[in-house]
Amino acid sequence: MNAKTFTVLFIIVLYTLACSTDSNQLVLLDEDFSTLPHGPLGTDVGAHTEYHYIAEARAQTRWAISTFRYNLPPSWEIRKNGDGQMLFQNAINPDKHWHPMVVTGSEFWNDYTLEVEFKPLELKRRNGVVFRYQNDRCYYFAGVENHSAKIIKVQNGKAFQVPNEVVLATAEFYTLEDGTIHLKIDLDSDNIKCVVNDSISLSVKNSSFEIGKVGLLSDSPTAFYSVKISSSEADFQKYKNEESRFQQIQDSLIAENPKMKVFKKIQLEDFGTGRNVRFGDLNGDDKTDILLGQVVNHGPKDRNSELSCLTAVTLNGDLLWQKGSPDPWKTKLTSDVAFQIHDVNNDGKNEVIYCMNQELIVAEGATGKVLQKISTPLSPSGKPLPSGHNIFPRILGDCLYFCDLEGNGFDSNIILKDRYNYIWAYDANLKQLWQNECRTGHYPFAYDTDNDGKDEIVSGYTLFDENGTKLWSLDDVLEDHADGVAIVQLKESESPVFVCAASDEGIFFADTDGNILKHHYFGHIQNPAVANFRDDLPGLETVSVNFWGNQGIMNLFNSSGELYHTFEPTQYGSMCLPLNWTGKTEEFYILNANTSEGGAWDGYGRKVLEFPDDGHPDMSYAVVDVTGDCRDEIVVWNPNELWVYTQEDNPLNNENLYKPVRNPLYNYSNYQATVSIAE
């Protein structure tokens, strides 16, 4: 069931119930969970939804699971309750910086009355309801915690895994004999009133959040029996008008943009894969070819993964070559593996560079013939790391990145790393130049910060010079690891800035000497992209998406590194790849390729492009200029088939079309920070 279906159901329920209520009150939701399917509310999809669209992850009912984390198994389920049903949260959350939560309703709900009946099995941990929910890091909470009734405002964080919370009102609390708690919350502009069990009254004035959805929050086993939401006719009409106005704006924007048409379709037979595809000209015909990598996970989990099969095909589906044995059961991945397409020796022909069987290999792009190879580095510790990484004598290779360390004028140097500790540099002949260690993060980025014609390398929180010397490191300052890093000139007249999506450290902007300029504790941030998303704002904007513990939150930052917009279109992660769809100077960004939940958004947080309802694969996507008119095509695939979409008006012969410069296709990663700037 998709979001549009939910909207229709809400309206049907709303008007049906309105007929039997007071003429001045409309019931927005009357939930006793009796109509929901018995059993788990969602599916355990874990890290797969970081950059894959998995249909099982979307909301199957009007309640969406807003938060999950790797250290807590799926815990929301519909259980029987006498002759009826209840929603039960069955786990104890060990953390304080996120909370198991389910949400429902409209982001435009404003003033309403909310009544909830629930029964926590203990009163120490936080359990209750959230309202005026912006996202699962910004909302009001009302409920019980530490034997007290509380109203709390939650608004992002103030340090690593430390939420920014303000207790607005509190009172000592005692439950009824059977442990049931009844909350009634009245919202009237900035007036918030909460009555607990008809005996405790909490009141406060606060205007931080004026509209938003409703959710249930539970840090310990709790039964939720009923949720009822009602509003006045005037408030109902106000929210419907705002919702309609916003939808009309989006519909008009979608109508203005060229629609998608299918350019290519190919079947992937038994060599299909997840988001583990590379693009480039393999056979020298100046056309984009495709390299697909299947993966073997040696365990534990995805901590020791490598290629098991490489398959090279043209966009017409013609097989060029294959290394390894294809296996349609080896299509899932939740990490990078090391392979790229690049003319590493600058001879005008692309090679395929990859790691397999503890070897670093350079092969002919057209045939897959091995040109040279060496053993990958010995695992530096000489034994598996305590984390379970590097279980083999030599590293498997986590990723490959190309840059110019020697001042050759082209990217002839290879950066190879493991997860998440060591980094090596090679020349085009696979001669090792240096090695070092740091908290490497997922994927490096190169930039000539001192303008000497040789690249510096940022890996994780550390900047290395061309000789592998650490220029500076924030490893002793910051926790967690870097999910996506870039160095980019955000403003035309100013120095370049280090942009880092830093997992639970949020996102920060630093100068190239490692001095942090702005640090936002906005949750587990990853997959940043920098581009011109708004012509009316100076410089470049940055978009990011959240994952573990608060997945699906989108944040948009201006060129000064300040947040200017946030929204939460879905409850899972995504790549955030800039899209030059129109050839105009404002770019869009895609979240996923699903017909109802996917599409492209603009720098205002508005959907501006939809995928057609034509049965296309929607698990993975990429953005590549395939046809050559400088506008992007959108490649979508799953393990079975791959489609390419172009614009309905392609080809568009206009020399004034915008043509951004981006990360080269030979530096492709599921964790890349994408930079897209004017040519």
N, C-alpha and C positions, 0 to 999 in steps of 0.2 A: 504494500500500500504506500503510495507516494504522498508528498506534501499537498498536492492539489486535491487529492482524494480526502485527506484529513480536513482541509478547508471546507469542502462541500459537506462532509459529515457534521462539522461544527455548526454550520449554518442550519442544516436540517434539524439537528438536536435543539439548537437555540430557539427556532421558531415554533417547534413542537411544544417545548416546555413553556414558552412565553404565553401560550394560550391558556395555561392553567395557573399562572402566577398573577400576583398583583400587577395592575396596569402600569405601575411606576417602576417595576423591577423586571429585568430580563435575566434568565439563567444562562450564563455562558457555558457552564459545564456542571453536570450532576453525575459524578463518577462513584460507582460502588464496585467497579472492576468485574462485575458479573458477566459482561459481554466479551471480555478479553480471553484469548485462548489460554488454557491451563498450561503451566510449565514455565521455563525460562523466558524472560522478557526479551532477551537478545542472544546473540551468538558470540562465542569467544573467537575474535578475529585478530586480536593482538596487534603486533607490529606490521602485519600485512597491509593495514590501511594507512600506513605512513605515506605511501605513494602508489597504492593500488585502490581502485574502487571495487569493493566487495559488496555484492548485493545483500548478503546476509547481515551486513553491518547497519544498514539503514533501518529506520524505525519501522517495526512491523505492526505497531498499534499507534494510537494517538499519544502515547508516552514514549519519548525518545531517551535512551541512555546517554546522558550528557558527558559523563566522565568514566574513564576506566584507566587502570594502570597495571603494569606488568607484575606488581607484587600483590595483587588482589584478584582472585579468580572472579568470573562473572557471578554476581550475587543477587540480582533482582529476579524475582519469579512470582508468578501468579499461583497462589495456593487456595485450596478449599477452605471455607470458613463457615461451618454449619451447612446451611442450604445455599449459601452464597460463596463469594470469593473475596480474597484480599490480595493486596500487593505486599510482598515480604522481601525485606533486604536481610540476607542471612549471614553476613560476614562482619568481622571487626576490622575497621580501617586503622592501620598502625601509624598513619601519617596525620599531620596537622595542616599541611599546605594544600591539600585537595580533599574533596569529600565525595563519596558515592552519591550520585544525583540522577534523577529522571525529571524531564521537563515536558510541558505541554502548553498549548494556547498560542496566542498571537503576541508578537513583539510590540504591537500597537495597543494592547490593553492598557488602560490608564487608571481611572478610579474604579475600584470594585470592592466587593465584600467576599472574603475567602474564609471558608469553614473547612476544617480538616479534623478527622478523628483517627487517632493512631495509638499504638501501644508499644513503647520501647521495652525491651527486656531488662534494661538497666538505665540509670539516670546520670551516669558519669559522662558518657560521650555525647556528642552533639547529634540531636535528632529533631526533625521538625519540617518546616516548610520554607521555601524561598519564594519571594515575590518581587515584582518589578525587576525581573531577571534580565540583565543585558547579555551576559554570558556566564559561564560557570566560574568566573573569577570576579564578577561585578554584580552584586545583588543585595537585597535585604534578606535576613534570616529571622524567623520567629520560631521558638521552640524551647527545648530544655537542654541543659548542659551543666554538669557538676551540681546537680540538685537545685538548679535555679532556672526560672523562666527568663528568657532573654529576647531582646530585639538587637540584632547586630547588623551593622553595615560592613560588607566585604567589598574591597576595591583593590584588586590586584595584590602586589606584594611590596614589602619595604626592604627585603634582603633575601638572600638565597634561601628558598623554601620557608620563608617567614611571611605569612599573609598580612596584608594591611587591613586590619580589622578595628572597628570602633564599636564598643558595646553602648548602644544608645539608651537602653533601659533594661533593668533587671530586678528580679524579686525572688525571694526564697520560695521554693515550690515543693508541694506535696501532692502525690497522685491520689486519684480515687482508689477505692478499695481494690478494684479489679485491675488497676494500673492503666486504665484508658485515659487518654488526654484529648480534650476537645479544645481546639483553637478557633477563635473567630477574630479575623483581622479586617478592619475597616480602613480603606484608603480614600482620603479626600484631599487632593492636591498634596501639600507637604505635611499633612496631618496623618500620622500613623497610629492606630489604636489596636491593641491586641488584648483580648480577654481569654484567660485560660481557665477552663473548667467552671465558667460562670462565677469565679471568685477572685481571680487575680487580674488586675487591669494594668496594662502598660501603655503609656502614651508618649509620643515624641513628635517633634517637628523636624523634618529633614527633607531636602529637595535634591539630593544627589542623583536619584533615579526617579524619573517621572512616569515612565511607561515600562512595560516588559511582561514576559511570560511568567508562568507559575511553575514551581518544581517541588519535589520531595527530596529531602536530604537525610541521609542516615549513616552514621559512623559505627553503629552496632546493630545486632539483630532487632528489627522493628517490623511490626505489622501495621500497614496502613489500610483502614477500612473504608473511608469515604473522603471525597473532595467535592465541595460545592462552591461555585463561583457565580456571583450575580452582580449586576450593575444597573444603574438607572437607565432609562431610555435615552436620556441626553448623553450620558457617557458612552453608551453603546453606539449611538449614532456618530459621536465624535471619533471613536476608534475605527468604525467602519469607513468613515470619510477619509481618515488618514491612510488607512490600509489601501483603499481604492485609489487615492491620489498617487501613492507610491507605485502601485501596480501599473497605473496608466503611464507614468513616466517610464518605467521599465519597458512596457509594451511598445511605446513610441520609439525608444532607443533601439530595441530589437528590430523594429520595422525599418529603421533607417539604415541598418547595416546589411551588407550583402549576406544572403543566406548561403548555407553550405550545400555543395553538391559533391557527389562521389567522383573522385578522380581515378582511384585504383582500388582493386580488391584482390587479395591473394590468399590462398589457403596455406596454412603452415604445417600441415600434415603432422608428423611425429616430432618435429624439431622446434615447435612453438615454445614460447617462454613467457614469463611475466615481464616486469619492467627491467629488462636486461638486454637491450637492443642498442646498437650503434649504427650511425648513418655516415655515408661517405662514398666517394667514387672508388670502387674496388678494381674495376677492369679497364679504366682509362677512357671511357666513352663520354666523359663529362656529364654523366647522369648519376643521380643518387642511388646507391645500392644499400643493402641492409645486411647487418651482421647480427645474428641471434645467438645468445649464449645460454645454454642450460647449465644448471648448478647442482653440485653434490654438496650436501651439508654433512660434514663428518661429526658434528657435535662437539661439545654439548650445545644444543640449540643451533644458532647460526654463527658460533664463535670461530669455527674453522671451516670456511666454505671456499670452493674453487670451481672453475669451469670443468664441466664434464664433457661438453660437446659444443663446438662452434660450427655454425652453418651460415654460409654466405649466399645470398640470393639477390637477384635484380628486383626492381619494383614491378616487373611483370611476373614475378614468381619463379623465374628460371634459376635453377640451382647452379652456382658457380663452383663451390667446393664445400667439403665438410671434414672436420677433424673430430674424432671421438664418435661414440655411438649415441644416436638420439634416443631419448627416453621421455615419453609424454608425462611421466610421473616426476620429472625433475624440472618443474616449471616454477616452483615457488621460491621466492627469495625475500629476505628482509635485511639485506646488506648489499654492499658493492662486491663485485669480483673484478679482477684486473684484466681488462682488454680494451683496446682502442684501435681506431683507424687513423693513420697519420703518415705523411711523407717525412719520416724521421731523418733521412739522409739527404733530403732536398734534391732528389734526382728527377722530380716530376711525376713519380709514381707512388701511390699510397701503399704503405705496408700495413700489416696487421700485427700489432704488438700485444702479447698476452702472456699470462702465467698459467701453467698447467703442469701438474705432476712435479711441483717444486722446481720448475724451470722457467726462466724468463726468455721468451721466444720472439724473434722477428721473422715474419713470414711474408711472402709475396702476396700482395692484395688480390691479384687476379686469380691465383691458383692455390694459395695456401701453402705453397712450397716453403719449407724452412730455409731461411737465408743464414741465420746465425742464432745461437742460443747459449745460455750459461745457466748454471745452477743458481737458484735464488739464494739470498744470504742465509747463513746459519742462524737459527733462532738465538738471539743474543744472550738469553739467560741460560741456554744449554738445557733447559727443561721447561715443561709447560708452565705458563704463568698461573698464579693462584686463581685468576679469573677464569681459567679454562682455555685461554687463547694459546696459540703456538704449540700445539700438541705434537707436531712433526719436527724432525731434526732441522728442516729448513722452512722458512716462512712460505705460506701459500700465495701471498700477495693480495692485499686488500683493494688496492686501486693503482692506477697509473695516471700520471699527470706530465704534460710536456711544457717546457719553458726554455728560455735562453740564458743559461748560466755563464756561458763562455764568450758572449758577445759576438756570436756568429751571424746575427741578423735574422735568424729564424729559430724556431723552437726545436732544437736538436738534442736537448737534454731530457732525460727521463727521471722522474721522481717516482719511487716505489716506496710503499709504506705497509706496515702491518696494522692490526687493530690492537691497541690504540697507543703504541709506545715508541716505535722506532721508524726512522725515515732514512732512505738511501738515495743518492744521486748518481746517475750514469751519463756517459756521453753516447753519441749515436752508434758507437761500436761496442757498446755494453761494457765499457771499462768503468769500474766504480771510481767515482771522484771523491765521495765522502759519505759518511754516515753520522747520524746523531740521534738523540732521543729527546722526547718531550711528550706532553699529552697531545697526541697528533690530531685528535678529532677525526672527522670522517674524510674530508677532502680538502687538499691544499689550494692555494691561489698564488699566482705570480704577479709581481709588479716591480718595475724599475723605480724604486723609491728615491734613489740618489742620483738618477739620471746619468749613470756611467755606461749605459748600453748593455748592462748585465742585470738580469732579474734577481730580485730578492724573493724569498719564498715564505709565505705565512702558512704554517701548519698548526691547527689548533689555536692556542693562545701565544704562539711563539713566532718571531720573525728571524729567519736565517739569511745571511748574505750568500753570495754566489759560491763561497768556499765552504759553506756549512757552518760558519760561526754564528752563534746566537747573538743577535743584536739586542734583543730584549725578550722577556718572557713574562707572562702573567700567570704562569702555572701555580705560583705560590700565593696568588691573590684571589683567583677564581676557582670555583668548584665545578664539578661535572665536566662535560666536554663540549667542544665546538661542533655544532651540527652543520653550519654553513658559514663560510668566511669569504670576504672579498675586500679588495682595496680599490676605491673608486673616487673620482672627483665628483662630489655631489653638487658642488656649485662651481660655475665656470671660472670665477675669479679667485677661488680659494684652493688650499692644498688638499691632496687626496685624503680620504678617511678610511679607516679600517672598520668595516661593518661585520659584526659577528652575531649570528644567531646561536646562542650558547646553552641550549637545552634548558634545564631548570634555573640557570642563571638569567634567563630571559634574553634580551637583546641589548647590545651596547655598541656605541660608536666611539672610536678612539682615534688619536692622531697616529702618524706613522712612527712615532717614538714610543708608542705604547701607553700614552696617557689617556685614560678614559675620560671622554667628554660628556657623554650621556649614557646612563644605565637605567634600563626599564625592567623591573621585575614583574613581567607580564606572564609568567608561567613558562612551560616547556616550549620554547620557540625554535623553529627550524625552517628550512627551505626558503630562505629569503631571495627576493628578486629586486633589482634596482633598475628603474627605467623612467622614462617620462610618461607618467600616468595622468598628469594634470598639466595642461598648458597654462592654466591661470596661476600656478604656483611656480616660484623660481627654482631652477635646478631640477634635480632628479628626486623621485620618490622611492620609498622602499616598502615592499609588502612582505608580510611573513604569515606563517600559519603555525598554530600550536598543535602539540600532540600529547604525549603521556600526561594524564591527569586532568587535562583541559583541552582535549583535541577539538579542532575545528574552528577555533577563534582566529579571525583574520584581523591583523593590525596594519594600518597604513601610517607611514612616517614621512614628514617633509624633509627637505634637504638640510635642515638644521638638526635632524634626528629627533624631532618632537612628534608625538602621536597626534594625528589630526582626525582619524576615524577608526572605529572598530566595529566589527559585526561578526555574526556567527551563522553562516548559511547552512552548515551541516555539523555533524558530531564526529567527524573523523578527519584525518590528515589528508595531505595532497602535495604534489609538486605545485609550485607557483611559477609557471613559465610565462614570461612576457609573450604577447601575441600581436604581431603587426598585421592585422586583418584588413584594415581599410586603406593602408598606404598614407594615412594622415599621421601627424606628429604625436598624437596621443595613442599609446599602446594600451591593450587590455591584458588580462591574465586569466588563465584557465585553472579551474579547480579539479574538475573531472569531466569525463565524457558521457555521463549518464544523461538520458533524455530529460528526466524531471528534476534531478538534483544537481546536475552539472551545468556546464556552459562557461562563458567568459564574463568577467566583471570589469568595471572601469575603476578609475581612481577615486570615485565617490562611493564605492561599495554598491553599485547597481548592476544587475545582470543586463548585459547588452547583446548577448549572442546565445542562442540555444542550439542544441544538437537535434537533428531530425529524428522522428520516431520511426526508424526504418530497419530496426533489428541489428544495428551496428554493434561491434564489440566495444565494451566500455571499461574494461579493467585497467588499461594503461593508456597513456597518451604521450605524444611528443610534438614539438613545434619545429618544423623544418621548412625552408624555402625549397620546394621540390621543382616547381615549374619554371622558376627563374624570373618572375616579374617583380621580385624583391619583396612581395607580400608573402606571409607565411602560409603554408599548408599545415593541417592538423592530422597527425598520424595516430590512429587508435587501433588497439589490438587486444587480444587475449591469446591463450595458448593455441587456439584453433585457427584464427584468421586475423588478417591485418587489412585495414582500410585506410585510404588517404582522402581527406576532404580538402577541397579548394573552394574559392569564392564562385558564386554563380555567374559573376561577370568576368571571370578569368578566361583569357589573358586580358589584362588592362595595360595598354601601351601608353604610359604617361611618364615622361622623364622626371617629373616633379614628385613622384611617389617617394615617401619616406623610406629610407633604407638604413636601419640601425645596424651597428656593429656589436656583436655579442661574443660570449665565450666561444672559442672555436669548437666545432663538433668533435675534434680529437681529444678534448678535455670534457668528457661527458660522464655524469655521475648522478646517482639517485640523491646525492647530498650536495650538489653543486649550488653555490650562490650565483645566480644568473645576473649578469650585468649587460644591459642593453642601452647603448648610447648612440647619439647621432653620428653619422659617418664623417 
